[in-house]
Amino acid sequence: MKPPVYGLLAEFGTEAAFRTAVADLRAAGCVRLEAYTPYPVEPSVLPGTTPMGWIMLIAGLVGAGGGFFLQWFAARDYPLDIGGRPLNSWPAFVPITFELTVLTAALTGVFAFFCLAGFPRLHHPVLGDPRFKRASQDRFFVCLCADDPLYADAHVRRVLANAQPDSMAEVSA
Amino acid sequence: MKAPEKSPLGEPHPSLIAPGQTLDSVTRTVSDIPLRHPHPRFWWTAFLAAFALVLLLLVSIAWLFTRGIGVWGVTVPIAWGFAIVNFVWWIGIGHAGTFISAILLLLHQAWRTSINRFTEAMTLFAVACAGLYPLLHLGRPQFFYWLVPYPDTMGLWPQFRSPLEWDVFAVSTYAMVSLLFWYVGLLPDLATMRDRAATRWKARVYGLLSLGWRGDARHWRHYQKLYILLAGLAAPLVVSVHTIVGLDFAIAILPGWHSTIFPPFFVAGAIFSGFSMVLTLIIPLRAVYKLQGLITDRHLDLMAKVMMTTGWLVIYGYFCEFFTAWRSGNVFEQFTAANRVIGPYAGYFWALMVCNVLAPQFLWSSRLRHNIVVLFVVAFMVNVGMWIERFVIVITSLHRDFLPSSWGMYHATFWDYSTLAGTVGLFVALLFLFLRFLPAISMTEMRRFVAKKEGGQ
């Protein structure tokens, strides 16, 4: 029995060739595409958005509210009457509210990024390919995953071959 | 005025990287330092010297915990001695790291690229040294956790209206966010280290640290958003931290401290001292590890200019202190100002003027600014000058305040000096461990830089 296949991994030496290949595959109708680059290429080759902004905004607001509440609550829980000044001395609570806003947003942002990216992850099929060692250095990779409906399609294979990858081989799952 | 770093087309200034660098060459140059460990004799000499000081720090702390803070020169009226001077000095040094990595990123200054990783590490280690001092300065350090709000059985809360409590939150948030920012920046580079490691166990350790990073285009999208947002959070954070440190002084009613100029003056001083520390460290390291192709003379030139600019902001702070004292009509303020210039600690004041006001003026000359030795000496003097500045602020203000009956003098003991030397050792030892095991320049950002440059031509 053949070992299960994760996908078809093609290697490119330049960003331009890699871009063309991804664009051609997408034009051919492939949906389960993965792209790997040694630095963030702009604009991104794959469509999509990121929820990071919203996540961090909400986390920051929660941090701000929680930080202020902590101080407001403590001022009532152990009241200090200093010459009849109001217990809710909010200007003095601003610095810590700000610090906790930043702390909560940053911690949540990093945690959310790990969740979105599936980190930490000990292994991934593409990491098993010896060619892939250069994905973190100077090579660009496109992976057409085996669960794509067009994976076995001869036309798609030809499109990828026409993009002239430096190498093209299947990686096992 | 020089041309801006970034042209409207977006390609970086050509003199920020040596000609002929490729994706592969920048990756190799940077990753070979931890992987192949060149110049072992230099590394071991520097590391062991620093490590000896770390041992001295441990001895000093052990003695301090055994005998109490009486082993230091702190007394009444000078209850804030070296510990607070060193705390402010170290935390200020850290600020250049965040300034370079976050504020210059938001301002699209391409020249930050090859120095940001190193300066972020510098920030972390400086904050670690800084954070030690307030804890050591507690009379009963075993109760440090009383500074943190938690539902304790005594039914008490920390005093949230005190700048010293703000400091707890500011410094711990700063340390945490700096660590996250640094680690998130390192992730793709740790993957590169994993893939370039020659032995299996090295690949495993770097692999574990890289958390499974593989440069997926979808991950990059989240990553870039996260990175820019962390920078956006770190930028006001760094200003808030030294503002709060400034408020530690300004909210007190002591003449010489009670001044509205303190928060901005402290922030400018922090960035001034931070840039001087970056130059002091980068000039020798760049020479030893032959990184002139990545950290070019133009980088040093730009850092020297930032140092001069912030230096002038600090000079404005000095001016303001004296001007306010003069125009306030307050006899205590006027006495404190005069006492700084001609009092028992006048020597420190004039040393401060030489180091912080006089020395940086040599950098007006482009020829002197491009002379590595001159630049190094000036940067080193500013480091010393900024330490003296904090000494002048803390000690001379405290030693003669309102009542002549409560005047005193500060005499630093051996253990004051040994703790200072020990944290210098800790800082240097951590930096050398960082150089030994982690890529000191962001390979990812250098690759993007090279790619942009190629695209622009």
Contacts between the chains, C-beta under 8 A, distances in Angstrom:
chain1	res1	chain2	res2	distance
A	15	B	451	6.3
A	34	B	216	6.2
A	34	B	217	7.4
A	34	B	218	7.9
A	35	B	216	7.3
A	35	B	217	3.9
A	36	B	214	5.9
A	36	B	215	4.5
A	36	B	216	5.9
A	36	B	217	7.1
A	37	B	215	5.3
A	37	B	217	6.4
A	37	B	220	6.9
A	38	B	23	6.5
A	38	B	27	7.9
A	38	B	192	7.7
A	38	B	215	6.1
A	38	B	444	7.3
A	38	B	447	5.5
A	39	B	188	7.8
A	39	B	444	5.2
A	39	B	445	7.5
A	39	B	447	4.3
A	39	B	448	4.0
A	39	B	451	6.4
A	40	B	220	4.2
A	40	B	221	8.0
A	40	B	223	7.2
A	40	B	224	5.4
A	40	B	444	7.8
A	40	B	448	6.7
A	41	B	217	7.5
A	41	B	220	7.7
A	41	B	451	8.0
A	44	B	217	5.7
A	44	B	220	7.0
A	44	B	221	5.6
A	45	B	217	5.7
A	46	B	217	4.8
A	46	B	218	6.3
A	48	B	218	6.2
A	48	B	221	6.3
A	49	B	221	7.8
A	50	B	221	5.0
A	50	B	222	4.8
A	50	B	225	4.8
A	52	B	222	5.5
A	52	B	225	4.0
A	52	B	226	5.2
A	52	B	229	6.5
A	53	B	225	6.2
A	53	B	229	6.8
A	56	B	226	7.8
A	56	B	229	5.2
A	56	B	233	8.0
A	60	B	233	7.9
A	70	B	149	6.2
A	70	B	160	7.9
A	71	B	160	4.4
A	74	B	149	6.7
A	74	B	157	3.8
A	74	B	158	7.8
A	74	B	160	6.1
A	75	B	160	7.2
A	77	B	155	7.7
A	77	B	157	6.6
A	78	B	155	6.7
A	78	B	156	6.3
A	78	B	157	5.3
A	89	B	161	6.0
A	92	B	160	6.8
A	92	B	161	4.1
A	93	B	160	6.3
A	93	B	161	7.9
A	95	B	163	7.8
A	95	B	166	4.3
A	95	B	169	7.2
A	95	B	170	6.9
A	95	B	240	6.8
A	95	B	244	5.7
A	95	B	247	7.9
A	96	B	160	6.1
A	96	B	165	7.4
A	96	B	166	5.9
A	96	B	169	4.8
A	98	B	236	7.7
A	98	B	240	6.0
A	99	B	166	7.5
A	99	B	169	4.2
A	99	B	170	5.4
A	99	B	173	4.4
A	99	B	237	7.6
A	99	B	240	6.9
A	100	B	169	6.9
A	100	B	173	7.5
A	102	B	173	5.8
A	102	B	177	6.2
A	102	B	233	4.9
A	102	B	234	7.9
A	102	B	236	7.5
A	102	B	237	5.0
A	103	B	173	4.4
A	103	B	176	6.2
A	103	B	177	6.8
A	105	B	229	7.6
A	105	B	233	5.8
A	106	B	176	7.2
A	106	B	177	4.7
A	106	B	180	5.5
A	106	B	181	7.7
A	106	B	230	5.9
A	106	B	233	5.4
A	107	B	176	7.3
A	107	B	180	7.2
A	109	B	226	5.3
A	109	B	229	6.1
A	109	B	230	6.5
A	110	B	180	5.1
A	110	B	184	6.2
A	110	B	226	7.0
A	110	B	230	7.8
A	112	B	226	8.0
A	113	B	184	7.4
A	113	B	222	5.4
A	113	B	223	6.7
A	113	B	226	4.8
A	114	B	211	7.2
A	116	B	219	7.8
A	116	B	222	5.0
A	117	B	216	7.5
A	117	B	218	8.0
A	117	B	219	4.6
A	117	B	222	6.3
A	117	B	223	7.7
A	118	B	212	7.4
A	119	B	211	4.1
A	119	B	212	5.6
A	119	B	213	7.5
A	120	B	208	7.7
A	120	B	211	4.0
A	120	B	212	5.8
A	121	B	211	6.8
A	121	B	212	3.1
A	122	B	207	8.0
A	122	B	208	7.8
A	122	B	212	6.5
A	123	B	212	7.4
A	124	B	212	6.1
A	124	B	214	6.0
A	126	B	214	6.2
A	127	B	212	7.7
A	127	B	214	6.2
A	132	B	195	7.9
A	132	B	214	7.5
A	133	B	195	4.1
A	133	B	196	7.6
A	134	B	195	7.3
A	135	B	195	7.6
A	135	B	214	6.5
A	135	B	215	5.3
A	136	B	188	6.9
A	136	B	191	4.5
A	136	B	192	4.3
A	136	B	194	7.4
A	136	B	195	4.7
A	136	B	213	7.7
A	136	B	214	7.5
A	136	B	215	6.0
A	137	B	23	6.9
A	137	B	24	6.6
A	137	B	27	4.9
A	137	B	192	6.0
A	137	B	195	6.6
A	137	B	196	7.0
A	138	B	22	7.4
A	138	B	23	3.8
A	138	B	24	4.7
A	138	B	27	6.6
A	138	B	447	7.5
